[in-house]
Amino acid sequence: MKILDIFMNCCYNTRMKVIATNRRAMHDYHVIETYGAGLVLKGSEVKSLRQGTVSLSDAYGELSDGEVYLFNLHISPYKFSTVSSPHPKRKRKLLLNRSEIKRLYGLVQQRGNTLIPLKIYFNERGLAKTTIGVCRRKKTYDKKEKILKEEMERKVKKIKKAIR
């Protein structure tokens, strides 16, 4: 068993490599729940992801026919690809368990909830994954309260630092 563990650590990176995060989603939405899902990609898209040429800014998820898809996830074409590359904003299927899909369906049916990709990464085995969140849009007054709270915390830290 110990030899197997050494082999596994030798062949795979033990950390996940984060490619892109959706910082705007954290600012505009309350994240209710998060799920990890695999991405179905075509050949050169994986190489583009490894280069980090991806944009999550307008991406969102939808459920249709018992499957989950990501829309508007922009993966730039790989410039060294010899075969025609797929459309950069095509819909991409997410790989989830059936029970997770049913749970997502129930949460998204509630008024105001939507699926937003929060992060794209390669796991320790080198597979492309995404973290999707069931989100609800923040109101403007929620954003203002958060900004005021952060400012107050900064002032308190500054005062504490001055006292020391």
C-alpha positions in Angstrom: 0.0 0.0 0.0 2.8 2.4 0.8 4.5 1.9 -2.6 1.2 2.6 -4.3 0.9 5.9 -2.3 4.4 6.9 -3.4 3.6 6.1 -7.0 0.4 8.1 -6.9 2.1 11.2 -5.4 5.0 10.8 -7.9 2.8 10.7 -11.0 0.1 13.3 -10.1 0.3 16.8 -8.7 -1.2 16.7 -5.3 -2.7 20.2 -5.7 -5.3 21.4 -8.0 -4.3 24.0 -10.5 -6.8 26.9 -10.6 -7.2 28.3 -14.1 -9.8 30.9 -13.7 -12.1 32.3 -11.0 -15.3 34.3 -11.4 -14.6 37.2 -9.0 -17.5 39.1 -10.4 -19.9 36.4 -9.3 -18.8 36.7 -5.7 -19.5 40.4 -5.9 -22.9 40.2 -7.6 -24.4 37.0 -6.1 -25.0 35.3 -2.9 -23.7 31.7 -3.3 -26.2 29.3 -1.7 -24.6 25.9 -2.6 -21.6 24.8 -4.6 -20.9 21.6 -6.6 -17.9 20.2 -8.3 -18.5 19.0 -11.9 -16.4 17.7 -14.7 -16.3 19.5 -18.1 -16.8 17.7 -21.4 -14.3 19.4 -23.7 -13.0 18.7 -27.3 -9.3 18.2 -28.1 -7.7 21.6 -28.4 -9.9 23.1 -25.7 -7.9 21.3 -23.0 -4.7 22.9 -24.3 -6.3 26.3 -24.4 -7.4 25.8 -20.8 -3.8 24.8 -19.8 -2.7 28.1 -21.3 -5.4 29.9 -19.2 -7.3 31.5 -22.1 -10.7 31.2 -20.6 -13.3 33.8 -19.5 -16.0 33.1 -17.0 -17.5 36.6 -17.0 -20.8 35.9 -18.8 -21.1 32.2 -18.2 -24.2 30.6 -16.7 -25.6 27.1 -16.4 -28.9 25.6 -17.4 -30.7 22.3 -16.9 -32.3 20.7 -19.9 -33.4 17.1 -20.5 -31.9 15.9 -17.2 -28.4 17.3 -18.0 -26.6 20.5 -17.0 -24.9 22.7 -19.6 -22.7 25.8 -19.4 -23.4 28.6 -21.8 -21.2 31.6 -22.8 -18.1 30.0 -21.3 -15.4 31.5 -23.6 -12.4 29.3 -24.3 -10.2 30.9 -26.9 -9.1 28.6 -29.8 -5.7 27.0 -29.4 -3.5 28.8 -31.9 -1.3 25.7 -32.7 -4.2 23.4 -33.5 -4.1 21.8 -36.9 -7.8 20.7 -36.8 -10.6 23.2 -36.9 -11.3 24.3 -33.4 -14.8 24.4 -31.9 -16.7 27.6 -31.4 -15.3 29.5 -28.4 -18.8 30.0 -26.8 -20.4 26.7 -27.5 -22.5 25.0 -24.8 -20.5 22.6 -22.7 -21.9 19.6 -20.8 -21.2 19.2 -17.1 -20.7 15.8 -15.6 -22.7 15.4 -12.4 -24.3 12.5 -10.5 -28.0 12.0 -11.1 -28.8 12.9 -7.4 -26.9 16.1 -7.7 -28.7 17.0 -10.9 -32.1 16.4 -9.2 -31.0 18.6 -6.2 -29.9 21.4 -8.6 -33.1 21.2 -10.5 -35.1 21.7 -7.3 -32.9 24.7 -6.2 -32.9 26.4 -9.6 -36.7 26.1 -9.9 -37.0 28.4 -6.9 -37.5 32.0 -8.0 -34.3 34.0 -8.4 -31.8 31.2 -8.3 -29.4 30.6 -11.1 -26.3 28.4 -11.8 -23.0 30.3 -12.1 -19.5 28.8 -12.7 -17.3 30.1 -9.9 -13.9 28.4 -10.7 -12.3 26.2 -13.4 -9.4 24.1 -12.4 -7.5 20.9 -13.2 -7.7 18.4 -10.3 -4.8 16.3 -9.1 -5.4 13.7 -11.9 -5.2 16.4 -14.6 -8.9 16.4 -15.4 -10.7 19.7 -16.2 -13.3 20.5 -13.5 -15.5 23.4 -12.6 -17.1 24.6 -9.4 -20.7 25.8 -10.0 -22.7 27.6 -7.5 -26.5 28.0 -7.0 -26.6 31.7 -6.7 -29.1 34.5 -6.0 -28.4 38.0 -7.2 -27.5 40.6 -4.5 -29.6 43.7 -4.1 -27.7 47.1 -4.4 -28.3 47.8 -0.7 -26.6 44.5 0.2 -23.5 45.5 -1.8 -23.4 48.9 -0.1 -23.7 47.3 3.4 -20.8 45.0 2.6 -18.7 47.9 1.4 -19.5 49.9 4.6 -18.7 46.9 6.8 -15.3 46.3 5.1 -14.5 50.0 5.5 -15.3 49.8 9.3 -13.2 46.7 9.7 -10.3 48.5 8.0 -10.7 51.5 10.3 -10.7 49.3 13.4 -7.6 47.5 12.2 -5.9 50.8 11.6 -6.8 52.1 15.1 -5.6 48.8 16.7 -2.3 49.1 14.8 -1.9 52.7 16.0 -2.6 51.7 19.6 0.2 49.0 19.6 
